[in-house]
């Protein structure tokens, strides 16, 4: 195995390493692989977004600076709104081309599942972009249904209703039908059929009904159990037949308009999609033969995002392209329908992740570093000539005489010896600290020698991880990247500037929460996970920004309030039509302030101030605090209630960079 492979390009003809370049930065951080043509590095070493997939670009550092002028500092979410529109066009275009190529008689209509990102500007942008393609919406709860009904006039009038349904949910859906919207109530539990039949008769409204299937076919990846016998939603074959009989008995056989299945989010293997589509199409044909005028086949979600750029069936990737996905869906439905002699359905898909994940970038600012390798002079044995320190110095300074593995074993032995002597009271604190200092210096020297050698023993393969620094970033994993913490979801991470400089520090990222799990210690690699990421040296007082990419799906809504940090600042960015590299910030959204967060958990600002004032008044009365100081203390407390929850880095001196 190659260890800590040098980043500078080695030319075998000249036996020299070429200078670091922005092209190497794009390769190391994977922008060309996972970026899908939407991200690049410019000549100044800054990351740029290409919302329309063409030459036009938005430099993210310029967005950060303009946001700062409006008082919005990292942690900061940048929403690239034009990228949402482009993703809608790519998805619709792929299906349009596949339908044309296969001479398919049905049409395609995308449906955006609101649960993937319920934020108003995201939903409205997708609706607007989807108008030429008759995009609809999908709701999975009463609050989402209320949103979808209000927006249904603009969203092609098609509304798919999934999720658990009580009477209020069903009544709301029937209200939409009464207003002329194409609202389809998808039966996902056997009991829902009875409620829909009873309430539709009570309200005098003929419902549009769909059936969600519990397929035998499984998905692939983290969410593979969304289908099959253990699935939370869907009807078995027996339950499908029971439901059909109930509809027939109620005189609603004509109401069955849709067959739906879902085999999981982020399906990694195209073969799983092919199997599911074929099975779903068979259900469609059989229900048509039973006399039900089924019009739609909804293939659900599952269209993946290539988070690591490997184009493989690794769980952070997918082994197919968007055009291939569309072709396979269209082809397999057509084949089943042709064999059965049935008309081809209109195809619906609920590809939420594929639409919204790329548009959002989380900007993190590094505020501190935690290093293991000591700085300063190498410690000496001192007057007592401690043998442990003497032996460790020998291991450090006479490394050429021993193998690197032998040096590592010697250093480990002496470190353990020092710890035992300290515990037993035979070594003082200062000498033990010297031993610890020398241990890390020896490990660093071994690593540097191994990088020159290229090949290392298996036991030393994790030395980079052992020596990695921790870069402290001003954010909360639990708020902004919950899927990473809870599910191990990998997101691409890269510096947003300084990419003309060669990075030399192996690092992990830690957040500012009081939780040891608040970290990013797994990073995307080709069909693998790397435990560290190579970053630039961090200098206190000099801004260093990192971007976490492809975070537009689920993370905004699923984030929790661990340590009460709350939502981060946010800017919505659009391309400027009359400038090649121009942009404008269309909307800014302040992150939560402390009093807003506290109010969510039933702490009223006025009550907290009253309680604090009582304590300060008591201290003044007892002559522990002077009245003037008491006023200052209360003002400090009151002012902080109105401040943002994250670390305040505004006082850091930041050099201004001219925008090009």
Secondary structure, DSSP 8 states (H G I E B T S, - for coil): -B-S--SS-EETTTTEE----HHHHHHHHTHHHHSTTSEEE-TTS-EEE-TTSSS--EEHHHHHHHHHHTT--SSEEEEEHHHHHHHHHHHHHHHHHHHHHTT-SS-EEEEEEGGG---HHHHHHHHHHHGGGT-EEEE-SHHHHHHHHHHTTTTTTEEEE-S---HHHHHHHHHHHHTT-EEEEEE-SHHHHHHHHHHHHHHT---EEEEEB--SS---STTGGGSSTT-SS-B-HHHHHHHHHHHHHTT-GGGEEEEE----SS---HHHHHHHHHHHHHHHHHHHHTT----EEE--S-----SSS--SSSTTS-SS-HHHHHHHHHHHHHHHHHHHT----EEEE--HHHHHGGGEEEEEEEEEEE-SS--SS----TTTT-HHHHHHHHHHHTGGGS-HHHHHHHHHHHHHHHHHHHHTTSS-HHHHHHHHHHHHHHHHHHHHHHHHH-B--GGGTTHHHHH-EEEEESS-HHHH-HHHHHH-----EEESS-TTS---EEEEEE-SSS-TT-EE--EEETTEEES-EEE----TTS--EEEE-S--SSHHHH---GGG----EEEEEEE-TT-TT-EEEEEEE---BHHHHHHHTT--HHHHHHHHHHHHHHHHHTTSS-HHHHHHHHHHHHHHHTSBSS---TTS--------
